[in-house]
Amino acid sequence: MDPIEKLEKAKAKLMLEHPYIGSVSTVLKLDNNRDTLTFSSDGIHLKYNDEYFEKVPVEEIEFALANGAMHAVLRHSERAEERVGRIWQAASDLVVNAMLVKNGFELPPYVYYDERFEGMYAEEIYDVLKDEMITNDARDEAEAEDEMSQEPGDQQRKSEESQNGSTRERAVQQASMEKNEAAQIEAEGEALQEMFEQIFQKYKRQGELPKELQRLVPEYFSHQINWREILYRYIASYAKNSYSFMPPNMKYLYRGICLPSLSSDLLRVVIAVDTSGSVDETLLGIFLGEVNTVMQHYPNYEIDLITADAKIRSHRVYLPGEFLAYEVSGGGGTDFRPVFEYIDKHIDYPTLLLYFTDGMGTFPSYAPGYDVLWVMPEEREVPFGEVLVLEGGN
């Protein structure tokens, strides 16, 4: 069986046994390179020696594909920064190989693996390896100096001058090549991220993600979307309103709350909660706690909290100084239209609607005249507005 046939068989086997990793591996660009002893990955390309692939069993090629796939997912090339290349490669290999072991892969005898690094990130391992290498290099350097001290002084200086000149030239050339290669890898890597995200979402829904992925790539689970920035982006444009207590805002005096009157319209933030049982209360509590903080800092707010499933279940207005609490009721099907209809009839001049939901329901046929932010446990298509993904309370 030639190397190409082995590669195809290894891909099929990987897709069957580890579908997520197999899907990622199909995106990698294969590069037959005789300068590579066995195989290596830069996160974009899987470089391999066809003579090596020709000799080894399909299982080792399957491992090579898995190794390259996880280097790509973990974006090790982008995270290298100014670190020493060979030490970083060893550190990132230790992370990937430990992960593959946890997912049932058998490691070829020549790969880097050390149980003492389990549970560590590449950056942590790099620091350990670097310290160990500095210690060893210092010992080797001391031994080399002892040997060099036996050479005649003039001959030693001439040798050093000659070597320094050629070394500087090679260093400049090498730095230029590495810079160009890094720029190309970065551009190609950005193009692959969308594909990786689609693969992740597919196998997340199917419950077929590999072990350790959430620890090593938490951004895939949280999307690292800073929802606070999104919220404050809408708030910022209203933060410069002028206030005056003469006269005070008469609207809330009957509740014992004295607020300044504004020279411009009051910002209305509406929060709608899908109470059909699909919203995580922990995430909701974290979000509402932040909204409560916003209310304390900006006295020109009213928070309208609406709970609804297929119909409106409750509506309460929260004013500055009040604790933002909620009571879940409902449990029926999901229909988003009643919330939008209710807002049109009962809430004046809304600016922003935050809708907590799983996204599985009937949408209105048209977009409202205010901003809508759908807060969901996972990415879904919506006919209008923006989607904010919140998972694990992040």
C-alpha positions as CSV (number, residue, x, y, z in Angstrom):
1,M,0.0,0.0,0.0
2,D,1.5,3.3,-1.0
3,P,1.6,6.4,1.3
4,I,-1.4,8.1,-0.4
5,E,-3.6,5.0,0.0
6,K,-2.4,4.7,3.6
7,L,-3.3,8.4,4.3
8,E,-6.8,7.9,2.9
9,K,-7.3,4.8,5.0
10,A,-6.0,6.6,8.1
11,K,-8.4,9.5,7.5
12,A,-11.4,7.1,7.2
13,K,-10.3,5.3,10.4
14,L,-9.9,8.5,12.3
15,M,-13.3,9.8,11.2
16,L,-14.9,6.6,12.4
17,E,-13.1,6.4,15.8
18,H,-12.6,10.1,16.6
19,P,-15.0,12.1,14.3
20,Y,-14.2,15.6,15.6
21,I,-10.4,15.1,15.3
22,G,-10.9,13.3,12.0
23,S,-12.9,16.2,10.5
24,V,-10.3,18.7,11.6
25,S,-7.6,16.6,10.0
26,T,-9.3,16.7,6.6
27,V,-8.8,20.5,6.6
28,L,-5.0,20.2,7.0
29,K,-2.9,20.7,3.9
30,L,-0.7,17.6,3.3
31,D,2.9,18.3,2.2
32,N,5.2,15.5,1.3
33,N,8.6,16.7,2.4
34,R,11.7,14.5,2.4
35,D,13.5,17.0,4.6
36,T,11.1,16.0,7.4
37,L,12.3,12.9,9.3
38,T,8.8,11.6,10.1
39,F,6.1,14.3,10.2
40,S,5.5,17.8,11.7
41,S,2.7,20.3,11.8
42,D,2.6,24.1,11.8
43,G,-1.1,24.3,12.4
44,I,-1.9,24.6,8.7
45,H,0.2,22.0,6.9
46,L,1.0,18.4,7.9
47,K,4.5,17.8,6.5
48,Y,5.4,14.2,6.2
49,N,8.1,12.0,4.7
50,D,6.5,9.6,2.2
51,E,9.3,7.1,2.8
52,Y,8.4,7.0,6.5
53,F,4.7,6.7,5.8
54,E,5.4,3.9,3.4
55,K,7.1,1.8,6.2
56,V,4.8,2.4,9.2
57,P,1.4,0.9,9.9
58,V,-1.8,2.9,9.3
59,E,-2.2,3.5,13.0
60,E,0.9,5.7,13.1
61,I,-0.4,7.7,10.2
62,E,-3.7,8.1,12.0
63,F,-1.8,9.4,15.0
64,A,0.2,11.8,12.8
65,L,-3.1,13.2,11.4
66,A,-4.5,13.6,14.9
67,N,-1.4,15.3,16.1
68,G,-1.5,17.8,13.3
69,A,-5.2,18.4,13.8
70,M,-4.9,19.2,17.5
71,H,-1.9,21.5,16.9
72,A,-4.2,23.4,14.5
73,V,-7.1,23.6,16.9
74,L,-4.8,24.7,19.8
75,R,-3.2,27.3,17.5
76,H,0.3,26.5,18.8
77,S,2.0,28.3,15.9
78,E,0.3,31.6,16.7
79,R,1.0,31.3,20.4
80,A,4.7,30.7,19.9
81,E,5.5,34.5,19.9
82,E,9.2,35.1,20.6
83,R,9.8,31.7,22.2
84,V,12.6,29.4,21.1
85,G,11.2,27.3,18.3
86,R,12.5,23.9,19.2
87,I,11.6,24.2,22.9
88,W,8.1,25.5,22.0
89,Q,7.6,22.6,19.6
90,A,8.5,20.1,22.3
91,A,6.2,21.8,24.8
92,S,3.2,21.9,22.4
93,D,3.9,18.3,21.4
94,L,3.7,17.3,25.0
95,V,0.3,18.9,25.4
96,V,-1.1,17.4,22.2
97,N,0.2,13.9,22.9
98,A,-1.1,13.9,26.5
99,M,-4.5,14.8,25.1
100,L,-4.4,12.1,22.5
101,V,-3.4,9.5,25.2
102,K,-6.5,10.6,27.2
103,N,-8.6,9.9,24.1
104,G,-7.4,6.4,23.6
105,F,-4.6,6.9,21.0
106,E,-1.5,4.7,21.1
107,L,1.7,6.8,20.9
108,P,4.5,5.8,18.5
109,P,7.7,5.0,20.4
110,Y,9.6,8.1,19.3
111,V,7.0,10.8,20.3
112,Y,7.4,13.3,23.2
113,Y,5.3,12.2,26.2
114,D,5.9,12.8,29.9
115,E,3.3,12.2,32.6
116,R,4.6,15.0,34.8
117,F,3.3,17.5,32.3
118,E,-0.3,16.2,32.2
119,G,-2.8,19.0,32.9
120,M,-0.4,21.7,32.0
121,Y,-0.6,24.2,29.1
122,A,2.1,24.6,26.5
123,E,3.3,27.9,28.0
124,E,3.8,26.3,31.4
125,I,5.7,23.3,29.9
126,Y,7.8,25.7,27.9
127,D,9.1,27.5,31.0
128,V,10.0,24.2,32.6
129,L,11.8,22.9,29.5
130,K,13.6,26.2,29.1
131,D,14.9,26.2,32.6
132,E,16.1,22.6,32.3
133,M,17.8,23.4,29.0
134,I,19.5,26.5,30.4
135,T,20.9,24.4,33.3
136,N,22.2,21.8,30.8
137,D,23.6,24.4,28.4
138,A,25.5,26.2,31.3
139,R,27.1,22.9,32.2
140,D,28.1,22.1,28.5
141,E,29.4,25.7,28.1
142,A,31.6,25.4,31.1
143,E,33.1,22.2,29.8
144,A,33.6,23.7,26.3
145,E,35.4,26.7,27.8
146,D,37.8,24.4,29.6
147,E,38.7,22.8,26.3
148,M,39.0,26.1,24.4
149,S,41.4,27.5,27.0
150,Q,44.0,25.0,25.7
151,E,44.1,26.7,22.2
152,P,46.5,29.5,21.3
153,G,45.0,32.9,21.9
154,D,45.5,34.3,18.4
155,Q,44.1,31.2,16.7
156,Q,41.1,31.2,18.9
157,R,40.3,34.9,18.2
158,K,40.6,34.4,14.4
159,S,38.3,31.3,14.6
160,E,35.7,33.3,16.6
161,E,35.8,36.3,14.3
162,S,35.3,34.1,11.2
163,Q,32.5,32.2,12.9
164,N,30.8,35.3,14.1
165,G,30.7,36.9,10.7
166,S,29.1,33.9,9.0
167,T,26.8,33.3,11.9
168,R,25.4,36.8,11.7
169,E,24.7,36.5,8.0
170,R,23.0,33.2,8.5
171,A,20.9,34.6,11.4
172,V,19.7,37.5,9.3
173,Q,18.7,35.2,6.4
174,Q,17.0,32.8,8.8
175,A,15.1,35.6,10.6
176,S,13.8,36.9,7.3
177,M,12.6,33.5,6.2
178,E,10.9,32.8,9.5
179,K,9.2,36.2,9.4
180,N,7.8,35.5,5.9
181,E,6.7,32.0,6.9
182,A,5.0,33.2,10.0
183,A,3.0,35.9,8.1
184,Q,1.8,33.3,5.6
185,I,0.9,30.8,8.4
186,E,-1.1,33.5,10.2
187,A,-3.1,34.4,7.0
188,E,-3.9,30.8,6.3
189,G,-4.7,30.2,9.9
190,E,-7.3,32.9,10.0
191,A,-9.0,31.4,6.9
192,L,-9.3,28.0,8.7
193,Q,-10.8,29.3,12.0
194,E,-14.3,29.6,10.6
195,M,-14.1,26.0,9.3
196,F,-12.9,24.8,12.7
197,E,-15.8,26.6,14.4
198,Q,-18.3,24.9,12.2
199,I,-16.8,21.5,12.9
200,F,-16.8,22.2,16.6
201,Q,-20.5,23.3,16.6
202,K,-21.5,20.1,14.7
203,Y,-19.8,17.7,17.0
204,K,-20.7,19.6,20.1
205,R,-24.4,19.2,19.2
206,Q,-23.7,15.5,18.7
207,G,-21.9,15.1,22.0
208,E,-18.7,13.8,20.3
209,L,-16.1,16.2,21.3
210,P,-12.7,14.8,22.6
211,K,-11.7,14.8,26.3
212,E,-9.6,17.8,27.4
213,L,-10.9,20.1,24.6
214,Q,-12.8,22.4,27.0
215,R,-9.8,22.8,29.2
216,L,-7.3,23.4,26.4
217,V,-9.6,25.5,24.1
218,P,-12.1,27.3,26.5
219,E,-12.8,29.9,23.9
220,Y,-14.6,27.3,21.8
221,F,-17.1,26.9,24.6
222,S,-17.4,30.5,25.8
223,H,-16.7,32.0,22.4
224,Q,-14.9,34.6,24.5
225,I,-17.5,37.1,23.6
226,N,-17.4,39.9,26.2
227,W,-21.1,40.5,26.5
228,R,-20.4,43.3,29.0
229,E,-18.6,45.3,26.2
230,I,-21.7,44.7,23.9
231,L,-24.0,45.9,26.6
232,Y,-22.0,49.0,27.4
233,R,-21.6,49.8,23.8
234,Y,-25.3,50.5,23.7
235,I,-25.2,52.4,27.0
236,A,-22.2,54.6,26.1
237,S,-24.1,56.8,23.7
238,Y,-26.6,57.7,26.5
239,A,-24.0,58.3,29.2
240,K,-23.6,62.0,28.4
241,N,-27.1,63.1,29.1
242,S,-27.5,66.2,31.2
243,Y,-29.2,65.8,34.6
244,S,-31.0,68.2,36.8
245,F,-32.9,67.8,40.1
246,M,-34.7,71.1,39.5
247,P,-37.3,70.1,38.7
248,P,-37.0,66.4,39.7
249,N,-38.3,63.5,37.7
250,M,-41.9,63.4,39.0
251,K,-42.6,59.9,37.6
252,Y,-41.0,58.0,40.5
253,L,-41.6,60.3,43.5
254,Y,-44.7,58.3,44.5
255,R,-42.3,55.3,45.1
256,G,-40.0,57.4,47.3
257,I,-37.3,57.6,44.6
258,C,-36.0,61.0,43.5
259,L,-34.3,61.0,40.2
260,P,-33.0,63.8,38.0
261,S,-35.0,64.8,35.0
262,L,-33.2,64.4,31.7
263,S,-32.9,66.7,28.7
264,S,-33.2,63.7,26.4
265,D,-35.2,60.5,26.2
266,L,-34.8,57.9,28.9
267,L,-33.0,54.8,27.8
268,R,-35.3,51.8,28.1
269,V,-33.5,48.4,28.4
270,V,-35.9,45.5,28.1
271,I,-34.9,42.0,29.2
272,A,-37.1,39.1,28.0
273,V,-36.7,35.6,29.4
274,D,-37.8,32.5,27.6
275,T,-39.5,30.5,30.4
276,S,-40.1,27.4,28.3
277,G,-37.4,25.6,30.4
278,S,-34.5,26.1,28.0
279,V,-32.7,28.9,29.8
280,D,-29.9,28.2,32.3
281,E,-30.8,30.0,35.5
282,T,-27.2,30.2,36.6
283,L,-26.2,32.2,33.5
284,L,-29.3,34.3,33.8
285,G,-28.4,35.1,37.4
286,I,-24.9,36.2,36.4
287,F,-26.2,38.4,33.7
288,L,-28.9,40.0,35.8
289,G,-26.3,40.7,38.5
290,E,-24.3,42.7,35.9
291,V,-27.4,44.5,34.8
292,N,-28.0,45.4,38.4
293,T,-24.6,47.0,38.5
294,V,-25.3,49.0,35.4
295,M,-28.5,50.3,37.0
296,Q,-26.5,51.6,40.0
297,H,-24.0,53.4,37.8
298,Y,-26.5,55.0,35.4
299,P,-29.5,56.6,37.1
300,N,-31.2,57.3,33.8
301,Y,-32.3,53.7,33.3
302,E,-35.5,51.7,33.5
303,I,-35.2,47.9,33.2
304,D,-38.3,46.2,31.9
305,L,-38.1,42.4,32.7
306,I,-40.5,40.3,30.8
307,T,-41.0,36.5,31.2
308,A,-42.7,34.6,28.4
309,D,-43.0,31.3,26.6
310,A,-45.8,31.2,24.0
311,K,-47.4,34.1,25.8
312,I,-46.5,36.9,28.3
313,R,-46.1,35.6,31.8
314,S,-45.0,38.6,33.7
315,H,-43.7,42.2,33.4
316,R,-42.0,44.3,36.0
317,V,-40.1,47.6,35.8
318,Y,-36.9,48.0,37.8
319,L,-35.6,51.4,38.8
320,P,-32.2,52.5,40.1
321,G,-31.5,51.3,43.6
322,E,-33.7,48.2,43.3
323,F,-32.3,44.7,43.4
324,L,-32.9,42.9,40.2
325,A,-34.7,39.7,40.9
326,Y,-36.9,37.4,38.8
327,E,-39.4,34.6,39.1
328,V,-39.7,32.0,36.4
329,S,-43.1,30.8,35.3
330,G,-44.4,29.3,32.2
331,G,-43.2,26.0,30.7
332,G,-45.1,26.1,27.4
333,G,-43.9,26.3,23.8
334,T,-41.7,29.1,22.5
335,D,-43.1,32.0,20.5
336,F,-41.1,35.2,20.3
337,R,-43.9,37.3,18.7
338,P,-45.9,38.1,21.9
339,V,-42.9,39.8,23.5
340,F,-42.4,42.1,20.5
341,E,-46.1,42.8,20.3
342,Y,-46.2,43.5,24.1
343,I,-43.3,45.9,23.8
344,D,-45.0,47.8,21.0
345,K,-48.2,48.2,23.0
346,H,-46.8,48.8,26.6
347,I,-43.3,50.2,26.5
348,D,-42.4,53.6,25.2
349,Y,-39.3,54.2,23.1
350,P,-37.4,51.0,23.8
351,T,-33.7,51.1,22.8
352,L,-32.4,47.6,23.5
353,L,-34.0,44.2,24.0
354,L,-32.0,41.4,25.5
355,Y,-33.7,38.1,24.9
356,F,-32.6,35.0,26.8
357,T,-33.7,31.9,24.8
358,D,-32.5,28.8,23.1
359,G,-33.5,30.3,19.8
360,M,-36.0,27.5,19.0
361,G,-39.3,29.3,18.4
362,T,-41.4,31.4,16.1
363,F,-39.8,34.8,15.1
364,P,-41.6,38.0,14.1
365,S,-41.8,38.5,10.4
366,Y,-40.2,41.9,10.6
367,A,-37.4,43.6,12.6
368,P,-38.4,46.1,15.3
369,G,-37.2,49.7,15.5
370,Y,-34.8,49.0,18.3
371,D,-31.7,46.9,18.8
372,V,-32.1,43.2,19.7
373,L,-29.5,41.0,21.4
374,W,-30.4,37.3,21.5
375,V,-28.6,35.6,24.4
376,M,-28.4,31.8,23.7
377,P,-26.5,28.8,24.9
378,E,-25.2,28.1,21.4
379,E,-25.0,29.8,18.0
380,R,-28.2,29.9,16.0
381,E,-29.5,31.8,13.0
382,V,-31.8,34.7,13.7
383,P,-33.7,36.9,11.2
384,F,-32.5,40.1,12.8
385,G,-30.4,41.4,15.7
386,E,-27.1,40.1,17.1
387,V,-26.5,36.7,18.8
388,L,-24.5,36.5,22.0
389,V,-23.4,33.0,23.1
390,L,-23.0,32.5,26.8
391,E,-21.8,29.1,28.2
392,G,-20.5,28.1,31.6
393,G,-21.2,31.5,33.1
394,N,-18.5,33.2,31.1
